[in-house]
Amino acid sequence: MSHFTIILLYFTSFLTLMNPMGIMPVFLTMTSQLSKKERRKTALKAIITATLVLILFAFAGKYLFDFFGISVAGLKVVGGVLFFVMGYDMLNARLSPMKLSAKDAEKYVNDIAITPLGIPMIAGPGAITNAIVLMGESQTMVNKGLLILSIVLVSIVLMITLFGAVGITKFLGDIGNKIMMKLMGLIVMVIAVEFFFAGISPYIKAILG
């Protein structure tokens, strides 16, 4: 395959798994009470966190998993639990406090940017597994470089998407944001259940088998 075909394949797979359009509504509801500057700071920090995590796992994921005895299934179970808690809070409109002081806003940004936005929303089990598998299949340094480039390119697309979504919060208003938060909370909880059972299935099969 040509280098263009390879990077297109890598880029498409990460874009599908990281799903910028799917993350955008969750990001908007979680940051609806923050200022424009704080929302952009949150988005940037979350994307940088996710990008670094994906690059780290691309190079060392297999060794880390083997060393700690971690499986992708276990990662999915943890991701499912985190998603469910976050979705439950969103469903009850408890995710964002109505008013945040400057100090609380800074802490809130740091809290949500790393988890759950950076991990496991952006750098989720699927994207991490994809990074490990594709790096394992990349036999040349050029292909490895193209893999890292594709992760960076998808991160840029994600950043543009989240930065562009900032104006939507103001357009929706308080009531619109609450409705969207509850709706997305329900969706996130469904995703959490799918993640959890996809992760726990291998354990159940191992016990029964």
C-alpha positions in Angstrom: 0.0 0.0 0.0 1.1 3.6 -0.6 1.8 5.9 2.2 -1.3 7.9 1.4 -3.5 4.8 1.6 -1.9 3.8 4.9 -2.4 7.1 6.6 -6.0 7.3 5.2 -6.7 3.9 6.7 -5.1 4.9 10.1 -6.8 8.3 10.1 -10.3 6.9 9.3 -10.1 4.2 12.0 -9.1 6.6 14.7 -11.6 9.2 13.6 -14.4 6.6 13.8 -13.3 5.4 17.2 -12.6 8.8 18.7 -15.9 10.2 17.2 -15.6 14.0 17.5 -19.3 14.5 16.7 -20.3 12.1 19.4 -18.0 13.7 22.0 -19.2 17.3 21.2 -22.6 17.1 22.9 -21.1 15.5 26.0 -18.4 18.2 26.1 -21.0 21.0 25.7 -23.1 19.7 28.6 -20.1 19.2 30.9 -18.7 22.7 30.2 -22.0 24.7 29.8 -21.4 26.7 33.0 -17.8 27.6 32.1 -16.6 30.7 30.2 -15.5 30.5 26.6 -11.9 30.6 27.6 -12.3 27.9 30.2 -14.2 25.7 27.8 -11.4 26.0 25.2 -8.8 25.3 27.9 -10.7 22.2 29.0 -11.0 21.0 25.3 -7.3 21.6 24.7 -6.2 19.8 27.9 -8.5 16.9 27.3 -7.2 16.5 23.7 -3.5 16.8 24.7 -4.1 14.2 27.4 -5.8 11.8 25.0 -3.2 12.3 22.3 -0.3 11.6 24.7 -2.1 8.5 26.1 -2.7 7.1 22.6 0.9 7.7 21.6 2.2 6.1 24.8 0.0 3.0 24.3 1.0 2.8 20.7 4.6 2.4 21.7 4.4 0.7 25.1 0.8 -0.5 25.4 1.5 -4.2 24.7 4.3 -4.2 27.3 2.3 -2.3 29.9 -0.7 -4.6 29.5 1.6 -7.7 29.8 3.6 -6.3 32.7 0.5 -5.4 34.8 -1.6 -8.3 33.5 -4.2 -5.9 32.1 -6.6 -6.9 29.3 -8.6 -4.8 26.9 -11.7 -6.4 28.4 -10.7 -5.0 31.8 -10.3 -1.6 30.3 -13.8 -1.8 28.8 -15.3 -2.8 32.2 -13.6 0.2 33.9 -14.7 2.5 31.1 -18.2 1.3 31.3 -18.4 2.0 35.1 -17.0 5.5 34.6 -19.4 6.2 31.7 -22.3 5.0 33.8 -21.6 7.2 36.7 -21.0 10.2 34.4 -24.2 9.4 32.5 -26.2 9.1 35.7 -25.0 12.6 36.9 -25.9 14.0 33.5 -29.3 12.4 33.6 -29.9 14.1 36.9 -28.5 17.4 35.6 -25.8 17.3 38.3 -22.7 17.3 36.1 -22.1 21.1 36.1 -22.6 23.3 39.2 -24.8 26.3 38.4 -22.2 28.8 39.5 -18.4 28.3 39.7 -15.9 30.6 41.4 -12.6 31.2 39.6 -10.9 28.7 41.9 -13.6 26.1 41.6 -13.7 26.5 37.8 -9.9 25.9 37.6 -10.3 22.7 39.6 -13.3 21.6 37.6 -11.4 22.1 34.3 -8.5 20.0 35.6 -10.8 17.3 36.9 -12.9 16.7 33.8 -10.2 17.4 31.2 -8.2 14.4 32.2 -11.1 12.1 33.1 -13.7 11.5 31.8 -13.1 13.7 28.7 -9.4 12.8 28.0 -9.8 9.2 29.2 -12.0 7.3 28.5 -14.2 9.6 26.3 -11.6 10.5 23.7 -8.9 7.9 24.3 -11.3 5.1 25.0 -10.7 1.3 25.0 -11.3 1.1 21.2 -8.9 3.9 20.3 -6.2 2.5 22.7 -6.6 -1.0 21.3 -6.5 0.4 17.8 -3.2 2.2 18.6 -1.6 -1.0 20.0 -2.8 -3.2 17.1 -1.8 -0.9 14.3 1.6 -0.2 15.9 2.2 -3.9 16.1 1.3 -4.3 12.4 3.6 -1.4 11.4 6.8 -3.0 10.4 8.7 0.0 9.2 9.6 3.3 11.0 7.8 5.2 8.2 4.6 3.3 9.0 5.0 3.9 12.7 5.5 7.6 12.0 2.3 7.7 9.8 0.4 6.1 12.7 1.5 8.8 15.1 0.7 11.5 12.5 -2.8 10.1 12.0 -3.4 10.3 15.8 -2.2 13.9 15.8 -4.4 14.8 12.7 -7.5 13.3 14.3 -6.7 15.2 17.5 -6.6 18.4 15.5 -10.0 17.6 13.9 -11.3 17.0 17.4 -9.9 20.3 18.6 -11.5 22.2 15.8 -14.8 20.5 16.4 -14.9 21.3 20.1 -13.6 24.8 19.7 -16.4 25.4 17.1 -19.0 24.0 19.4 -18.5 26.6 22.1 -21.1 29.0 20.6 -23.8 26.3 20.7 -24.1 26.5 24.5 -25.0 30.1 24.4 -27.5 29.5 21.6 -29.3 26.7 23.5 -29.6 28.6 26.8 -30.1 27.1 30.3 -33.2 25.1 29.5 -31.7 23.7 26.2 -28.5 22.8 28.0 -30.4 20.9 30.7 -32.5 19.0 28.1 -29.4 18.1 26.1 -27.6 17.1 29.3 -30.4 14.7 30.3 -30.6 13.3 26.8 -26.9 12.7 26.5 -26.8 11.3 30.0 -29.2 8.6 28.8 -27.1 7.9 25.7 -23.9 7.8 27.7 -25.5 5.3 30.2 -26.4 3.0 27.2 -22.9 3.3 25.9 -21.7 2.4 29.4 -23.8 -0.8 29.5 -22.5 -1.8 26.1 -18.9 -1.2 27.2 -19.4 -3.1 30.5 -20.9 -6.2 29.0 -18.5 -6.2 26.1 -15.7 -6.2 28.7 -17.2 -8.7 31.1 -18.2 -11.3 28.5 -14.7 -12.8 28.2 -14.5 -13.2 32.0 -17.9 -14.9 32.1 -16.9 -17.3 29.2 -13.7 -18.1 31.0 -15.6 -18.9 34.3 -18.2 -21.0 32.5 -15.7 -22.6 30.1 
